[in-house]
């Protein structure tokens, strides 16, 4: 057989047939030089020879169909702009790699050009399904830098827990809903989003916004709960319970779902440890690691709830863990409501050099600073006006140093590494987003499985590209 | 760092006899690893009120104050920090390039968090010891965060590793620095595969080259992007925005009081 090195063709003069033609074809070769070509003096080259024939023979003999498929970044099943590069052997994935960065918006860089308080409005947009968690870890970091961790009013901490647990349900519902839709179960999606709507209504009542709330602020929360909010939450919890039950009935024993998710996307404890995986994926291996229990913050140690674990380490168990975690979150929410009925008082730290000076209120001309506050700064106290102006435009200074206060987001460990140089702006704010880290497991979860299993595996990670790319 | 005394601010209160204390405590440890409790100067602030745009009419424009980070802590560190450092000292031994005294430049305890400043050449050994020693067992490296301190001459680029031990429920921060002129730090992917993407991100954003990383490529920015956006000398960018007759300049050109 001729190898590439041996086959060296000299350039042939115009008008002669180029070499490399299959001599067996003779005059039947459709690509051979024709009389018309010869008249025009055109030279015809044919791609053949070398070791190409060997490669074709080899591939035919092995019956291999190895192709590289680029999936995404615009694909309905990749959770946003995730790009998957899959090497397929038939239907089997032999290699899987994730490409990210399509939603990189430079939030961390932008935060260095805004005051500490304004940073909240930026980090809330990272993982847009868990806005409260980015806000919370960022504010807890600032509070540690300021040394006011133990001065946060109790009511503020309870409201933080309440909002975080509502967000956890919100995030899990979207995870299950979109995950179900990716498997073709549209009803799971409609139920999931219907239930999520109840939570968004609460967010809207409390923060004025459904997403990107910027509600948790350094020193407390932006605003106390509005009148009637506790009743609204109290009424919503049983509705959510019923909706979750409906989801459970749809999912838990569904033979199609079980067939698609059981023993799919398997990652054992050693794999999770090596890849730094936290959250439901880690708990699906049976390890009850939950920062709310092991390193409590915001007073989580005083709430009664369980850490849900299962031992299947597959996509099915992650779905079940998320479902059960939502019930645990509802338990915490009910405890929060009970406490908020008893605990009154401020929702912002007492230190007026840190606390936001104004409260919002809704007037006839829309939402704005409360009239009492306007009256005070415009009519009675020049010092209040100066104070308001300084704090809002300049912001407060944070002593130099660094802090990292991780919290348990619905997806795993979320932490903000905040560095201050003593100024009014973050010197550096780096977010350790759980999805960013967990996406590294795509290869481990999906290699060796079918193409359809990749979708299930990625859905079981529950990545949100806004958080991954920041 | 103690090898650059010119950068040091004067310590607020010199602790008398601290060298002796450490000499008896750790006779194998180099004194400079522990002795210097003075805050570390990472930069300088000009003026008193922070505005950087326009002329300073306050009369304080010439004021220069150092930006000070917490200096080395004195033993006992408190909590589990003493146990961690003692175990690490035992694991690293007292001879060779990676002896505890030369590997750990500074132990900082600040705001209830333990930071070990690791000499960059010793990072792989320290990382392996942190993971494998049964009494340390930091199984998870939760991430790598880069920080650019342009004012800390010779140590401009920092890579900050947050370690988590689920076994012992502990956290430690490792901090490694590299000069701008030689921005290389050994990779810890061998020890914690999870650091793969985090190191790629830090390379992408800060230009720190992690030697030994299996495929150090950009991860968030496009492959052909010039520069490393999170560095302090990289501009934020942006254009002025017109709104209702007014013009709002881009954020880095607005008046600020940082």
Interface residues (C-beta under 8 A of the other chain):
Chain A: X100 X101 X104 X106 X108 X109 X110 X112 X113 X114 X144 X145 X147 X273 X274 X275 X276 X277 X278 X287 X289 X294 X295 X393 X394 X395 X400 X401 X402 X403 X404 X406 X413 X415 X417 X419 X421 X422 X423 X424 X425 X427 X428 X430 X432 X436 X437 X439 X440 X469 X470
Chain B: X42 X43 X45 X50 X67 X68 X69 X70 X110 X111 X112 X113 X115 X139 X140 X141 X142 X143 X145 X146 X147 X148 X160 X162 X164 X166 X169 X171 X173 X192 X193 X194 X195 X196 X197 X198 X201 X218 X219 X220 X221 X222 X229 X230 X236 X251 X252 X256 X257 X258
